[in-house]
Amino acid sequence: MQRLTWDQICRREDCRGCWVALHEARYDEATGRATEGDLVDADEDLAALCNRVRDGRWKDCAILYCATGRLHS
């Protein structure tokens, strides 16, 4: 698990176009968008990701979609 900014997460090839699970996510107060978090897991299949998170040790995860390599796209 790594603490990364949302921009760093969206630049990762293994996250682009995937749903990502973030533990202890932080959000921009003005926009409500994620700014950083501990990257727990990522998957193109939302149900598969949610099942792994549910069965894993990280229970309080935010699940967000990483659309492109650009910040908050």
C-alpha positions, 0 to 999 in steps of 0.5 A, a space after each residue: 500500500 502506498 500513500 499517493 496523490 490523486 494525480 499520481 494515482 491517475 498517472 499509473 498505468 495499472 490504475 487508469 481506466 480502473 476503479 481504485 480503493 483508497 484508505 484514509 482518502 483526503 478530499 479538497 474542501 472546495 470541490 469534494 474531489 479526492 486529493 490523496 490516499 493510501 492506494 489499496 487495490 485497483 480493478 476494471 471490475 467494480 464488483 471484483 474490487 468491492 469483493 476483495 476490499 470487503 474480504 480484506 483487512 481495509 474496511 473503510 475505503 473510498 472507491 473512486 474511478 480513475 478515468 485518465 492520466 490527468 488530474 480529476 478528469 
